[in-house]
């Protein structure tokens, strides 16, 4: 079980949160149509994140805020959590 430190509510059980996926680089502002393979790569293959992943978690059964979590995917140790203002 993960304990996620919500910046507003403090440490909480992961069951209060819904996983929102990997945090990705913002989409390009270039006005062109991406090919199917480029779009698939953007959505499904965010690159080699190594053992550390930046993820979005929504505190659905709490304050309702989105939290950006940096987690070691091997040990599940959470290294950082912060308010996610871009969601």
ChimeraX attribute file (.defattr): number of C-alpha atoms within 10 A of each C-alpha:
attribute: neighborCount
match mode: 1-to-1
recipient: residues
	/A:1	7
	/A:2	12
	/A:3	15
	/A:4	25
	/A:5	18
	/A:6	24
	/A:7	16
	/A:8	14
	/A:9	12
	/A:10	9
	/A:11	12
	/A:12	15
	/A:13	12
	/A:14	17
	/A:15	14
	/A:16	16
	/A:17	21
	/A:18	14
	/A:19	15
	/A:20	13
	/A:21	12
	/A:22	18
	/A:23	15
	/A:24	14
	/A:25	8
	/A:26	7
	/A:27	7
	/A:28	7
	/A:29	6
	/A:30	7
	/A:31	6
	/A:32	7
	/A:33	8
	/A:34	11
	/A:35	9
	/A:36	9
	/A:37	9
	/A:38	11
	/A:39	12
	/A:40	12
	/A:41	12
	/A:42	15
	/A:43	11
	/A:44	9
	/A:45	12
	/A:46	13
	/A:47	9
	/A:48	8
	/A:49	11
	/A:50	9
	/A:51	11
	/A:52	17
	/A:53	18
	/A:54	20
	/A:55	17
	/A:56	24
	/A:57	24
	/A:58	22
	/A:59	22
	/A:60	14
	/A:61	12
	/A:62	13
	/A:63	13
	/A:64	12
	/A:65	20
	/A:66	23
	/A:67	26
	/A:68	24
	/A:69	23
	/A:70	20
	/A:71	19
	/A:72	15
	/A:73	14
	/A:74	9
	/A:75	9
	/A:76	15
	/A:77	14
	/A:78	18
	/A:79	12
	/A:80	13
	/A:81	19
	/A:82	15
	/A:83	15
	/A:84	15
	/A:85	9
	/A:86	7
	/A:87	10
